[in-house]
Amino acid sequence: MSARKRVIFIFLDGVGLGPDDAQINPLAADEFPTLRVLLDGKRAVENTGRLSTRAAELAPTDAQLGVRGRPQSATGQAALLTGINAPARLGEHYGPRPDARVRAVLDEGAFFVACARPGLAPISAMPIRSGTSMPWRAVSGC
C-alpha cells in the first residue's frame, strides 16, 4: 500500500503577495518559520514569483482575473474553489457573500467535491466567531 499524500490548501482572503518590505507587508517579516521551511528559505512576497519546492507550491494569482474593478470575496473564492473564472462569467466582481449566480458557479464543481473520490477524504477548516476569539472548526468536504 502506498503512503497517503496530503495537501494543505491555504487561502487568506484579502491577502496578496506584496513587496519584500516588512514595514508594509507582514509576509515579508521573518516571523513565519514553518512557511520559510516549506518555501526553501524564500519569503511569500511578490518578487519570489511562482515557486515549486519539494514540500510546497507558491502560485501567485491575479485577483482581477481579467475583469475590471475591485476583486470581491464571493467571485474570487468561487474561482479558486472551482477553477471557473466566476468574475468573467458574471461580468463583474461580486461579494462578499455568494448570491444565486455565484452559487450556480460553485454547484458546477467545487474543489472539495472533486477531491471526494475513492481514497480521499477532504476536510475544510474555517474560522468561526465566538466572542473575541476565532476558533477553527473542521468541516468534512464529502
KOLVEXLUM-703406 format. One record per atom (N, C-alpha, C, CB): residue number from 0; residue in three letters; atom name; x, z, y. Coordinates in Angstrom, 3 decimals. Each point is the difference from the previous one (the first is absolute). Glycine has a CB too. Layout:
N
SITE seq type atom     east       up    north
SITE NUM  ala   CA        X        Z        Y
...
***
This chain:
142
SITE seq type atom     east       up    north
SITE   0  met    N    0.841    0.000   -1.177
SITE   0  met   CA   -0.841    0.000    1.177
SITE   0  met    C    0.889    0.000    1.243
SITE   0  met   CB   -1.847    1.219   -1.247
SITE   1  ser    N    1.550   -2.079    2.181
SITE   1  ser   CA    0.810   -0.080    1.213
SITE   1  ser    C   -0.398    1.106    0.981
SITE   1  ser   CB    0.246   -2.492   -0.319
SITE   2  ala    N    0.688    2.815    1.192
SITE   2  ala   CA   -0.242    1.037    1.003
SITE   2  ala    C   -1.039   -0.487    1.005
SITE   2  ala   CB    2.355    0.874   -0.283
SITE   3  arg    N   -3.199    0.036    0.753
SITE   3  arg   CA   -0.999   -0.353    1.006
SITE   3  arg    C    0.685   -0.243    1.335
SITE   3  arg   CB   -1.754    1.351   -1.203
SITE   4  lys    N    1.336   -2.363    1.885
SITE   4  lys   CA    0.493   -0.264    1.346
SITE   4  lys    C   -0.968    0.615    0.985
SITE   4  lys   CB    1.139   -2.139   -0.724
SITE   5  arg    N   -0.598    2.705    1.758
SITE   5  arg   CA   -0.828    0.645    1.008
SITE   5  arg    C    0.236   -0.646    1.353
SITE   5  arg   CB    0.053    2.154   -1.289
SITE   6  val    N   -1.109   -2.275    2.025
SITE   6  val   CA    0.066   -0.559    1.342
SITE   6  val    C   -0.654    0.993    0.950
SITE   6  val   CB   -0.039   -2.395   -0.876
SITE   7  ile    N    0.723    2.685    1.948
SITE   7  ile   CA   -0.594    0.802    1.070
SITE   7  ile    C   -0.108   -0.918    1.208
SITE   7  ile   CB    0.967    2.220   -0.886
SITE   8  phe    N   -2.170   -2.471    1.302
SITE   8  phe   CA   -0.284   -0.873    1.133
SITE   8  phe    C   -0.261    0.912    1.189
SITE   8  phe   CB   -0.965   -1.876   -1.472
SITE   9  ile    N    1.869    1.856    2.443
SITE   9  ile   CA   -0.138    0.867    1.168
SITE   9  ile    C   -0.398   -0.853    1.198
SITE   9  ile   CB    1.721    1.632   -0.912
SITE  10  phe    N   -2.834   -1.276    1.487
SITE  10  phe   CA   -0.473   -0.690    1.192
SITE  10  phe    C   -0.349    1.039    1.050
SITE  10  phe   CB   -0.875   -1.945   -1.367
SITE  11  leu    N    1.498    1.830    2.521
SITE  11  leu   CA   -0.286    0.901    1.108
SITE  11  leu    C   -0.719   -0.795    1.079
SITE  11  leu   CB    2.024    1.453   -0.524
SITE  12  asp    N   -3.309   -1.227    0.663
SITE  12  asp   CA   -0.803   -0.737    0.958
SITE  12  asp    C    0.487    0.281    1.420
SITE  12  asp   CB   -1.974    0.086   -1.565
SITE  13  gly    N    2.238   -1.142    2.303
SITE  13  gly   CA    0.427    0.137    1.386
SITE  13  gly    C    1.483    0.225    0.184
SITE  13  gly   CB   -2.209    0.883    0.442
SITE  14  val    N    2.982   -0.901   -1.523
SITE  14  val   CA    1.445    0.209    0.079
SITE  14  val    C    0.683   -1.315   -0.353
SITE  14  val   CB   -0.213    2.474   -0.602
SITE  15  gly    N    1.044   -2.945    1.486
SITE  15  gly   CA    0.721   -1.235   -0.258
SITE  15  gly    C    1.493    0.244   -0.061
SITE  15  gly   CB   -1.809   -1.276    1.125
SITE  16  leu    N    2.542    0.231   -1.459
SITE  16  leu   CA    1.461    0.081   -0.009
SITE  16  leu    C    0.495   -0.309    1.405
SITE  16  leu   CB    0.131   -0.678   -2.457
SITE  17  gly    N    0.256    1.716    3.168
SITE  17  gly   CA    0.424   -0.144    1.386
SITE  17  gly    C    1.503   -0.063    0.133
SITE  17  gly   CB   -2.035    1.196    0.692
SITE  18  pro    N    2.516   -1.073    0.549
SITE  18  pro   CA    1.435   -0.068    0.272
SITE  18  pro    C    0.771    1.140   -0.675
SITE  18  pro   CB   -0.526   -1.107    2.179
SITE  19  asp    N    1.809    0.884   -2.391
SITE  19  asp   CA    0.871    1.025   -0.588
SITE  19  asp    C    0.431    0.962    1.103
SITE  19  asp   CB    0.819   -1.607   -1.804
SITE  20  asp    N   -1.778    2.317    2.355
SITE  20  asp   CA    0.221    0.925    1.104
SITE  20  asp    C   -0.839    1.250   -0.250
SITE  20  asp   CB    0.480   -1.908    1.625
SITE  21  ala    N    0.174    2.990   -2.032
SITE  21  ala   CA   -0.698    1.233   -0.355
SITE  21  ala    C   -0.754    0.627    1.176
SITE  21  ala   CB    1.740    0.369   -1.725
SITE  22  gln    N   -1.394   -0.738    2.954
SITE  22  gln   CA   -0.699    0.536    1.170
SITE  22  gln    C   -1.447   -0.497    0.071
SITE  22  gln   CB    2.193    0.112    1.208
SITE  23  ile    N   -2.453   -1.316   -1.735
SITE  23  ile   CA   -1.351   -0.565    0.076
SITE  23  ile    C   -0.605   -0.320   -1.362
SITE  23  ile   CB    0.627   -0.926    2.196
SITE  24  asn    N    0.171    0.985   -3.253
SITE  24  asn   CA   -0.481   -0.367   -1.331
SITE  24  asn    C    0.371    1.077   -1.018
SITE  24  asn   CB    0.208   -2.442    0.591
SITE  25  pro    N   -1.180    3.207   -1.069
SITE  25  pro   CA    0.316    1.061   -0.960
SITE  25  pro    C    0.618   -0.515   -1.302
SITE  25  pro   CB   -1.866    1.291    0.983
SITE  26  leu    N    1.586   -2.530   -1.368
SITE  26  leu   CA    0.592   -0.543   -1.227
SITE  26  leu    C    1.490   -0.296    0.162
SITE  26  leu   CB   -2.222   -0.973   -0.577
SITE  27  ala    N    2.703    0.939    1.808
SITE  27  ala   CA    1.428   -0.221    0.231
SITE  27  ala    C    0.784    1.307   -0.094
SITE  27  ala   CB   -0.560   -1.954    1.464
SITE  28  ala    N   -0.121    3.078   -1.388
SITE  28  ala   CA    0.666    1.307   -0.124
SITE  28  ala    C    0.457    0.178   -1.446
SITE  28  ala   CB   -1.415    0.996    1.877
SITE  29  asp    N    2.478   -0.267   -2.057
SITE  29  asp   CA    0.535    0.205   -1.344
SITE  29  asp    C   -0.661    1.222   -0.636
SITE  29  asp   CB    2.205   -1.050    0.677
SITE  30  glu    N   -3.540    1.056   -0.715
SITE  30  glu   CA   -0.756    1.141   -0.507
SITE  30  glu    C   -0.772   -0.332   -1.269
SITE  30  glu   CB   -0.182    0.828    2.327
SITE  31  phe    N    0.488   -1.930   -2.956
SITE  31  phe   CA   -0.737   -0.440   -1.169
SITE  31  phe    C    0.975   -0.284   -1.147
SITE  31  phe   CB   -1.820   -0.970    1.475
SITE  32  pro    N    2.431    2.019   -2.045
SITE  32  pro   CA    1.046   -0.223   -0.998
SITE  32  pro    C   -0.470   -0.775   -1.234
SITE  32  pro   CB    1.028    2.095    0.802
SITE  33  thr    N   -2.246   -1.853   -1.265
SITE  33  thr   CA   -0.488   -0.723   -1.178
SITE  33  thr    C   -0.173   -1.478    0.312
SITE  33  thr   CB   -1.157    2.073   -0.802
SITE  34  leu    N    0.609   -2.373    1.967
SITE  34  leu   CA   -0.164   -1.393    0.408
SITE  34  leu    C    1.359   -0.685    0.120
SITE  34  leu   CB   -2.121    0.600    1.216
SITE  35  arg    N    3.112    0.068   -0.649
SITE  35  arg   CA    1.344   -0.579    0.131
SITE  35  arg    C    0.603   -0.293   -1.372
SITE  35  arg   CB    0.318    1.243    2.162
SITE  36  val    N   -0.530   -0.343   -3.136
SITE  36  val   CA    0.510   -0.241   -1.360
SITE  36  val    C   -0.689   -1.217   -0.607
SITE  36  val   CB    0.472    2.463   -0.295
SITE  37  leu    N   -1.801   -2.534    0.424
SITE  37  leu   CA   -0.745   -1.131   -0.545
SITE  37  leu    C    0.441   -1.323    0.610
SITE  37  leu   CB   -1.924    1.520   -0.386
SITE  38  leu    N    2.293   -1.488    1.673
SITE  38  leu   CA    0.392   -1.217    0.726
SITE  38  leu    C    1.518   -0.183    0.039
SITE  38  leu   CB   -2.068    0.223    1.388
SITE  39  asp    N    2.784    0.386   -2.331
SITE  39  asp   CA    1.459   -0.123   -0.089
SITE  39  asp    C    0.707    0.297    1.320
SITE  39  asp   CB   -0.340   -1.688   -1.781
SITE  40  gly    N   -0.090    2.746    2.453
SITE  40  gly   CA    0.656    0.426    1.234
SITE  40  gly    C   -0.486   -0.684    1.263
SITE  40  gly   CB    1.928    0.464   -1.386
SITE  41  lys    N   -2.798   -1.419    1.254
SITE  41  lys   CA   -0.530   -0.703    1.183
SITE  41  lys    C   -1.155    0.802    0.591
SITE  41  lys   CB    0.684   -2.248   -0.959
SITE  42  arg    N   -0.981    1.985    2.225
SITE  42  arg   CA   -1.154    0.608    0.656
SITE  42  arg    C   -1.162   -0.984   -0.029
SITE  42  arg   CB    1.502    1.398    1.491
SITE  43  ala    N   -2.715   -0.845   -1.454
SITE  43  ala   CA   -1.203   -0.826    0.066
SITE  43  ala    C   -0.257   -0.360    1.463
SITE  43  ala   CB   -0.978    1.100   -2.089
SITE  44  val    N    1.784   -2.037    2.603
SITE  44  val   CA   -0.099   -0.452    1.389
SITE  44  val    C   -0.027   -1.523    0.020
SITE  44  val   CB    1.212    2.069    0.840
SITE  45  glu    N   -1.613   -2.631    0.298
SITE  45  glu   CA   -0.212   -1.443    0.077
SITE  45  glu    C    1.243   -0.835   -0.306
SITE  45  glu   CB   -1.740    0.485    1.663
SITE  46  asn    N    2.934   -0.034   -1.271
SITE  46  asn   CA    1.178   -0.837   -0.246
SITE  46  asn    C    0.474    0.049   -1.454
SITE  46  asn   CB    0.655    0.379    2.366
SITE  47  thr    N   -1.243    0.491   -3.177
SITE  47  thr   CA    0.309   -0.008   -1.436
SITE  47  thr    C   -0.642   -1.216   -0.661
SITE  47  thr   CB    0.151    2.525   -0.019
SITE  48  gly    N   -1.333   -2.896    0.492
SITE  48  gly   CA   -0.697   -1.147   -0.564
SITE  48  gly    C   -0.445    0.249   -1.430
SITE  48  gly   CB    1.327   -1.471    1.485
SITE  49  arg    N   -1.583    0.396   -2.218
SITE  49  arg   CA   -0.431    0.123   -1.401
SITE  49  arg    C    1.190    0.484   -0.810
SITE  49  arg   CB   -1.742   -1.850    0.245
SITE  50  leu    N    1.470    2.801   -1.131
SITE  50  leu   CA    1.065    0.598   -0.779
SITE  50  leu    C   -0.483    0.261   -1.420
SITE  50  leu   CB    0.973    1.038    2.075
SITE  51  ser    N   -0.184   -1.443   -3.045
SITE  51  ser   CA   -0.269    0.296   -1.406
SITE  51  ser    C    1.152    0.834   -0.526
SITE  51  ser   CB   -1.336   -2.142   -0.317
SITE  52  thr    N    1.004    3.295   -0.253
SITE  52  thr   CA    0.997    0.844   -0.637
SITE  52  thr    C   -0.440    0.222   -1.442
SITE  52  thr   CB    0.618    1.139    2.206
SITE  53  arg    N    0.211   -0.469   -2.966
SITE  53  arg   CA   -0.361    0.292   -1.382
SITE  53  arg    C   -1.255    0.869   -0.068
SITE  53  arg   CB    2.418   -0.177   -0.649
SITE  54  ala    N   -2.637    1.000    1.675
SITE  54  ala   CA   -1.089    0.970   -0.030
SITE  54  ala    C   -1.180   -0.328    0.915
SITE  54  ala   CB    1.711    1.658   -0.551
SITE  55  ala    N   -1.544   -2.607    1.471
SITE  55  ala   CA   -1.064   -0.200    0.983
SITE  55  ala    C    0.000   -1.405    0.584
SITE  55  ala   CB    0.132    2.412    0.528
SITE  56  glu    N   -1.258   -2.747    0.087
SITE  56  glu   CA   -0.159   -1.236    0.764
SITE  56  glu    C   -0.480    0.402    1.388
SITE  56  glu   CB   -0.528   -1.406   -2.088
SITE  57  leu    N    1.176    0.897    3.115
SITE  57  leu   CA   -0.456    0.183    1.376
SITE  57  leu    C   -0.438   -1.379    0.469
SITE  57  leu   CB    1.572    2.001    0.472
SITE  58  ala    N   -2.850   -2.140   -0.152
SITE  58  ala   CA   -0.545   -1.302    0.371
SITE  58  ala    C   -0.685    0.086    1.354
SITE  58  ala   CB   -0.300   -0.592   -2.423
SITE  59  pro    N    1.039    0.286    3.496
SITE  59  pro   CA   -0.624    0.002    1.326
SITE  59  pro    C   -1.128   -1.030    0.055
SITE  59  pro   CB    2.179    0.736    1.043
SITE  60  thr    N   -3.233   -0.397   -0.346
SITE  60  thr   CA   -1.139   -0.911    0.125
SITE  60  thr    C   -0.376   -0.144    1.470
SITE  60  thr   CB   -0.838    0.654   -2.298
SITE  61  asp    N    0.130   -1.713    2.604
SITE  61  asp   CA   -0.520   -0.232    1.344
SITE  61  asp    C   -1.466    0.412   -0.009
SITE  61  asp   CB    1.642   -1.917    0.455
SITE  62  ala    N   -1.954    3.010    0.191
SITE  62  ala   CA   -1.362    0.541   -0.024
SITE  62  ala    C   -1.025   -0.928    0.640
SITE  62  ala   CB    0.995    2.258    0.059
SITE  63  gln    N   -0.550   -3.197    0.764
SITE  63  gln   CA   -0.960   -0.921    0.624
SITE  63  gln    C   -0.497   -1.055   -0.978
SITE  63  gln   CB    1.128    0.374    2.185
SITE  64  leu    N   -0.350   -0.688   -3.195
SITE  64  leu   CA   -0.399   -0.964   -1.031
SITE  64  leu    C   -0.483   -1.326    0.571
SITE  64  leu   CB   -0.599    1.917   -1.428
SITE  65  gly    N    1.224   -2.340    2.536
SITE  65  gly   CA   -0.337   -1.293    0.590
SITE  65  gly    C   -1.270   -0.009    0.829
SITE  65  gly   CB    1.143   -0.994   -1.896
SITE  66  val    N   -1.718    2.178    2.135
SITE  66  val   CA   -1.242    0.101    0.775
SITE  66  val    C    0.301    0.755    1.288
SITE  66  val   CB   -1.435   -0.037   -2.109
SITE  67  arg    N    1.060   -0.542    3.233
SITE  67  arg   CA    0.258    0.636    1.290
SITE  67  arg    C   -0.794    1.292    0.130
SITE  67  arg   CB    0.447   -2.246    1.021
SITE  68  gly    N    0.094    3.156   -0.242
SITE  68  gly   CA   -0.679    1.267    0.248
SITE  68  gly    C    0.749    1.158   -0.641
SITE  68  gly   CB   -2.181   -1.210    0.118
SITE  69  arg    N    1.677    2.391    0.142
SITE  69  arg   CA    0.634    1.211   -0.510
SITE  69  arg    C   -0.437    0.249   -1.445
SITE  69  arg   CB    0.087    0.970    2.338
SITE  70  pro    N    0.879   -0.861   -3.255
SITE  70  pro   CA   -0.354    0.269   -1.397
SITE  70  pro    C   -0.812    1.285   -0.137
SITE  70  pro   CB    2.075   -1.193   -0.719
SITE  71  gln    N   -3.001    1.201   -0.224
SITE  71  gln   CA   -0.869    1.144   -0.233
SITE  71  gln    C    0.069    0.428   -1.465
SITE  71  gln   CB   -1.518   -0.762    1.862
SITE  72  ser    N    1.214    2.018   -2.104
SITE  72  ser   CA    0.146    0.591   -1.326
SITE  72  ser    C   -0.825   -0.689   -1.083
SITE  72  ser   CB    0.448    2.128    1.141
SITE  73  ala    N   -1.720   -2.375   -0.897
SITE  73  ala   CA   -0.866   -0.516   -1.067
SITE  73  ala    C    0.478   -1.350   -0.524
SITE  73  ala   CB   -1.911    1.226    1.027
SITE  74  thr    N    2.125   -2.189   -0.139
SITE  74  thr   CA    0.423   -1.319   -0.471
SITE  74  thr    C    1.441    0.010   -0.492
SITE  74  thr   CB   -1.600   -1.040    1.601
SITE  75  gly    N    2.461    1.840   -0.984
SITE  75  gly   CA    1.387    0.078   -0.451
SITE  75  gly    C    0.122    0.598   -1.389
SITE  75  gly   CB    0.695    0.214    2.362
SITE  76  gln    N   -1.403    0.883   -2.595
SITE  76  gln   CA    0.054    0.623   -1.316
SITE  76  gln    C   -0.671   -0.875   -1.050
SITE  76  gln   CB    0.012    2.250    1.087
SITE  77  ala    N   -1.081   -2.938   -0.720
SITE  77  ala   CA   -0.635   -0.921   -0.946
SITE  77  ala    C    0.991   -1.085   -0.422
SITE  77  ala   CB   -2.261    0.447    1.046
SITE  78  ala    N    3.051   -0.944   -0.105
SITE  78  ala   CA    1.008   -1.019   -0.328
SITE  78  ala    C    1.058    0.562   -0.945
SITE  78  ala   CB   -0.390   -1.092    2.227
SITE  79  leu    N    0.855    2.312   -1.950
SITE  79  leu   CA    0.999    0.622   -0.873
SITE  79  leu    C   -0.533    0.240   -1.402
SITE  79  leu   CB    1.002    1.071    1.998
SITE  80  leu    N   -2.229   -0.647   -2.091
SITE  80  leu   CA   -0.566    0.374   -1.302
SITE  80  leu    C   -0.508   -1.175   -0.819
SITE  80  leu   CB   -0.608    2.138    1.020
SITE  81  thr    N    0.401   -3.288   -0.394
SITE  81  thr   CA   -0.550   -1.142   -0.739
SITE  81  thr    C    0.914   -1.220   -0.036
SITE  81  thr   CB   -2.222    0.827    0.636
SITE  82  gly    N    3.129   -0.921    0.336
SITE  82  gly   CA    0.805   -1.213    0.111
SITE  82  gly    C   -0.738   -1.102    0.748
SITE  82  gly   CB    1.136    0.609   -2.128
SITE  83  ile    N   -2.313   -0.316    2.620
SITE  83  ile   CA   -0.810   -0.961    0.761
SITE  83  ile    C    0.193    0.293    1.489
SITE  83  ile   CB   -1.721   -0.210   -1.892
SITE  84  asn    N    1.956   -0.829    2.685
SITE  84  asn   CA    0.172    0.173    1.440
SITE  84  asn    C   -1.370    0.279    0.622
SITE  84  asn   CB    2.037   -1.544    0.025
SITE  85  ala    N   -2.420    2.817   -0.022
SITE  85  ala   CA   -1.318    0.398    0.499
SITE  85  ala    C   -0.207   -0.349    1.477
SITE  85  ala   CB    0.013    1.837   -1.676
SITE  86  pro    N    0.970   -1.603    2.571
SITE  86  pro   CA   -0.226   -0.387    1.397
SITE  86  pro    C   -0.258   -1.501    0.157
SITE  86  pro   CB    1.456    1.903    0.691
SITE  87  ala    N   -0.740   -2.731   -1.433
SITE  87  ala   CA   -0.216   -1.449    0.081
SITE  87  ala    C   -1.380   -0.350   -0.545
SITE  87  ala   CB    2.481   -0.418   -0.236
SITE  88  arg    N   -2.864    1.036   -0.856
SITE  88  arg   CA   -1.310   -0.262   -0.600
SITE  88  arg    C   -1.123    0.354    0.969
SITE  88  arg   CB    0.962    0.437   -2.275
SITE  89  leu    N   -0.815    0.714    2.971
SITE  89  leu   CA   -1.045    0.444    0.925
SITE  89  leu    C    0.133   -0.627    1.385
SITE  89  leu   CB   -0.102    2.134   -1.260
SITE  90  gly    N    1.285   -2.686    1.551
SITE  90  gly   CA    0.243   -0.585    1.313
SITE  90  gly    C    0.338    1.025    1.063
SITE  90  gly   CB   -1.528   -1.803   -0.632
SITE  91  glu    N    1.783    3.050    0.192
SITE  91  glu   CA    0.343    1.068    0.932
SITE  91  glu    C    0.558    1.192   -0.771
SITE  91  glu   CB   -1.791   -0.773    1.610
SITE  92  his    N    2.471    1.640   -0.861
SITE  92  his   CA    0.408    1.291   -0.552
SITE  92  his    C   -1.199    0.927    0.157
SITE  92  his   CB    2.495   -0.348    0.568
SITE  93  tyr    N   -2.749    1.170   -1.585
SITE  93  tyr   CA   -1.142    0.899    0.068
SITE  93  tyr    C    0.362    1.361   -0.579
SITE  93  tyr   CB   -1.564   -1.958   -0.163
SITE  94  gly    N    1.043    2.997    0.781
SITE  94  gly   CA    0.220    1.341   -0.518
SITE  94  gly    C   -0.546    1.021    0.964
SITE  94  gly   CB    2.027   -0.770   -1.222
SITE  95  pro    N   -1.921    1.991    0.902
SITE  95  pro   CA    0.879    0.594   -0.997
SITE  95  pro    C   -0.582    0.036   -1.411
SITE  95  pro   CB    0.927    1.343    1.828
SITE  96  arg    N   -2.247   -1.352   -1.967
SITE  96  arg   CA   -0.601    0.089   -1.332
SITE  96  arg    C   -0.538   -1.358   -0.425
SITE  96  arg   CB   -0.588    2.412    0.403
SITE  97  pro    N    0.599   -2.672   -1.712
SITE  97  pro   CA   -0.521   -1.287   -0.482
SITE  97  pro    C   -1.495   -0.146    0.263
SITE  97  pro   CB    1.768   -0.007   -1.757
SITE  98  asp    N   -2.159   -1.137    2.273
SITE  98  asp   CA   -1.421   -0.323    0.106
SITE  98  asp    C   -0.354   -0.853   -1.221
SITE  98  asp   CB    0.022    0.098    2.579
SITE  99  ala    N   -1.211   -0.659   -2.618
SITE  99  ala   CA   -0.435   -0.787   -1.161
SITE  99  ala    C    0.916   -1.196   -0.244
SITE  99  ala   CB   -2.355    0.714    0.440
SITE 100  arg    N    2.865   -1.339    0.628
SITE 100  arg   CA    0.881   -1.164   -0.173
SITE 100  arg    C    1.314    0.396   -0.661
SITE 100  arg   CB   -1.036   -1.064    2.014
SITE 101  val    N    1.615    2.186   -1.585
SITE 101  val   CA    1.263    0.470   -0.583
SITE 101  val    C   -0.226    0.477   -1.427
SITE 101  val   CB    0.837    0.659    2.282
SITE 102  arg    N   -1.953    0.028   -2.531
SITE 102  arg   CA   -0.307    0.435   -1.373
SITE 102  arg    C   -0.138   -1.196   -0.938
SITE 102  arg   CB   -1.157    2.032    0.914
SITE 103  ala    N    0.633   -3.138   -0.417
SITE 103  ala   CA   -0.114   -1.208   -0.828
SITE 103  ala    C    1.381   -0.507   -0.405
SITE 103  ala   CB   -2.152   -0.598    1.158
SITE 104  val    N    3.112    0.654   -0.244
SITE 104  val   CA    1.380   -0.387   -0.325
SITE 104  val    C    0.569    0.959   -1.038
SITE 104  val   CB    0.323   -0.970    2.314
SITE 105  leu    N   -0.520    2.264   -2.114
SITE 105  leu   CA    0.502    1.000   -0.951
SITE 105  leu    C   -0.603   -0.199   -1.390
SITE 105  leu   CB    0.294    1.617    1.894
SITE 106  asp    N   -1.559   -2.020   -1.947
SITE 106  asp   CA   -0.662   -0.213   -1.286
SITE 106  asp    C    0.587   -1.181   -0.777
SITE 106  asp   CB   -2.069    0.959    0.996
SITE 107  glu    N    2.776   -1.850   -0.296
SITE 107  glu   CA    0.578   -1.170   -0.670
SITE 107  glu    C    1.188    0.339   -0.891
SITE 107  glu   CB   -0.762   -1.351    1.915
SITE 108  gly    N    1.374    2.481   -1.719
SITE 108  gly   CA    1.123    0.329   -0.872
SITE 108  gly    C    0.940    1.018    0.584
SITE 108  gly   CB   -0.182   -2.240   -0.909
SITE 109  ala    N   -0.198    3.485    0.844
SITE 109  ala   CA    0.859    1.053    0.507
SITE 109  ala    C    1.202    0.211   -0.906
SITE 109  ala   CB   -1.984    1.082    1.052
SITE 110  phe    N    3.072   -0.650   -0.472
SITE 110  phe   CA    1.266    0.232   -0.682
SITE 110  phe    C   -0.158    0.904   -1.217
SITE 110  phe   CB    1.157   -0.300    2.176
SITE 111  phe    N   -1.863    1.410   -2.023
SITE 111  phe   CA   -0.121    0.948   -1.101
SITE 111  phe    C   -0.869   -0.549   -1.129
SITE 111  phe   CB    0.295    1.861    1.633
SITE 112  val    N   -1.246   -2.722   -1.303
SITE 112  val   CA   -0.804   -0.630   -1.040
SITE 112  val    C    0.882   -0.939   -0.823
SITE 112  val   CB   -2.082    0.169    1.441
SITE 113  ala    N    2.940   -0.937   -0.766
SITE 113  ala   CA    0.900   -0.915   -0.711
SITE 113  ala    C    0.984    0.758   -0.883
SITE 113  ala   CB   -0.221   -1.633    1.879
SITE 114  cys    N    0.614    2.827   -1.453
SITE 114  cys   CA    0.935    0.803   -0.784
SITE 114  cys    C   -0.659    0.665   -1.201
SITE 114  cys   CB    1.288    0.387    2.075
SITE 115  ala    N   -2.591   -0.295   -2.063
SITE 115  ala   CA   -0.715    0.722   -1.060
SITE 115  ala    C   -0.206   -0.882   -1.225
SITE 115  ala   CB   -1.149    1.386    1.739
SITE 116  arg    N    2.204   -1.918   -2.253
SITE 116  arg   CA   -0.075   -0.764   -1.235
SITE 116  arg    C    0.614    0.848   -1.105
SITE 116  arg   CB    0.115   -2.231    1.237
SITE 117  pro    N   -0.249    1.842   -2.482
SITE 117  pro   CA    0.487    0.850   -1.096
SITE 117  pro    C    1.444    0.470    0.206
SITE 117  pro   CB   -1.546   -1.222   -1.522
SITE 118  gly    N    1.742    2.510    1.347
SITE 118  gly   CA    1.332    0.574    0.105
SITE 118  gly    C    0.356    0.530    1.363
SITE 118  gly   CB    0.633   -1.527   -1.748
SITE 119  leu    N   -1.452    1.266    2.743
SITE 119  leu   CA    0.282    0.477    1.349
SITE 119  leu    C   -1.076    0.989    0.431
SITE 119  leu   CB    1.161   -2.169    0.563
SITE 120  ala    N   -0.767    3.146    0.209
SITE 120  ala   CA   -0.941    0.998    0.509
SITE 120  ala    C    0.274    0.237    1.469
SITE 120  ala   CB   -0.173    1.089   -2.263
SITE 121  pro    N   -0.356   -1.936    3.146
SITE 121  pro   CA    0.271    0.166    1.425
SITE 121  pro    C   -0.640    1.255    0.558
SITE 121  pro   CB    0.153   -2.458    0.210
SITE 122  ile    N    0.565    3.096    0.687
SITE 122  ile   CA   -0.472    1.201    0.684
SITE 122  ile    C    0.209   -0.220    1.489
SITE 122  ile   CB    0.541    1.514   -1.993
SITE 123  ser    N   -1.481   -1.090    2.782
SITE 123  ser   CA    0.116   -0.072    1.447
SITE 123  ser    C    0.040    1.422    0.533
SITE 123  ser   CB   -1.217   -2.233    0.098
SITE 124  ala    N    2.130    2.509    0.814
SITE 124  ala   CA    0.051    1.305    0.658
SITE 124  ala    C   -0.387   -0.209    1.443
SITE 124  ala   CB    1.802    0.873   -1.561
SITE 125  met    N   -2.730   -0.082    2.025
SITE 125  met   CA   -0.456   -0.156    1.368
SITE 125  met    C   -0.091    1.354    0.686
SITE 125  met   CB   -1.260   -2.065   -0.648
SITE 126  pro    N    1.610    2.104    1.945
SITE 126  pro   CA   -0.123    1.284    0.706
SITE 126  pro    C   -1.464    0.311    0.247
SITE 126  pro   CB    2.242   -0.335    1.092
SITE 127  ile    N   -2.593    1.592   -1.174
SITE 127  ile   CA   -1.340    0.427    0.359
SITE 127  ile    C    0.138    1.121    1.014
SITE 127  ile   CB   -0.955   -0.664   -2.268
SITE 128  arg    N    0.137    0.659    3.272
SITE 128  arg   CA    0.083    1.009    1.058
SITE 128  arg    C   -0.665    1.291   -0.462
SITE 128  arg   CB    0.003   -1.802    1.767
SITE 129  ser    N    0.689    2.886   -1.522
SITE 129  ser   CA   -0.528    1.323   -0.313
SITE 129  ser    C    0.549    0.958    1.040
SITE 129  ser   CB   -0.169   -0.505   -2.499
SITE 130  gly    N   -0.582    0.748    3.540
SITE 130  gly   CA    0.503    0.826    1.088
SITE 130  gly    C    1.123   -0.704    0.719
SITE 130  gly   CB   -0.652    2.055   -1.238
SITE 131  thr    N    1.802   -1.401    1.311
SITE 131  thr   CA    1.137   -0.601    0.697
SITE 131  thr    C    0.997   -0.636   -0.949
SITE 131  thr   CB   -0.300    1.673    1.787
SITE 132  ser    N    0.117   -1.485   -3.095
SITE 132  ser   CA    0.957   -0.571   -0.949
SITE 132  ser    C   -0.516   -1.325   -0.539
SITE 132  ser   CB    0.785    2.302   -0.619
SITE 133  met    N    0.098   -3.047   -0.025
SITE 133  met   CA   -0.364   -1.278   -0.600
SITE 133  met    C    0.404    0.011   -1.471
SITE 133  met   CB    0.270   -1.197    2.224
SITE 134  pro    N   -1.003    1.923   -3.093
SITE 134  pro   CA    0.354   -0.019   -1.416
SITE 134  pro    C   -0.265   -1.371   -0.605
SITE 134  pro   CB   -0.516    2.444   -0.158
SITE 135  trp    N    1.146   -2.723   -0.962
SITE 135  trp   CA   -0.143   -1.286   -0.674
SITE 135  trp    C   -0.921    0.147   -1.197
SITE 135  trp   CB    2.292   -0.694    0.758
SITE 136  arg    N   -3.052   -0.315   -1.027
SITE 136  arg   CA   -0.902   -0.031   -1.135
SITE 136  arg    C    0.299   -1.267   -0.785
SITE 136  arg   CB   -1.797    1.324    1.236
SITE 137  ala    N    1.968   -1.198   -2.525
SITE 137  ala   CA    0.224   -1.169   -0.848
SITE 137  ala    C   -1.350   -0.542   -0.450
SITE 137  ala   CB    2.246    0.897   -0.780
SITE 138  val    N   -2.385   -2.214    0.860
SITE 138  val   CA   -1.238   -0.653   -0.375
SITE 138  val    C    0.348   -1.114   -0.984
SITE 138  val   CB   -1.108    0.559    2.239
SITE 139  ser    N    0.463   -0.605   -3.351
SITE 139  ser   CA    0.257   -1.054   -0.973
SITE 139  ser    C   -0.430   -1.335    0.583
SITE 139  ser   CB   -0.306    1.615   -1.916
SITE 140  gly    N    1.113   -2.643    1.692
SITE 140  gly   CA   -0.353   -1.331    0.470
SITE 140  gly    C   -0.714   -0.815   -1.063
SITE 140  gly   CB    1.947    0.087    1.518
SITE 141  cys    N   -2.182    0.478   -2.676
SITE 141  cys   CA   -0.613   -0.751   -1.103
SITE 141  cys    C   -1.507   -0.005    0.081
SITE 141  cys   CB    1.936    0.578   -1.410
***
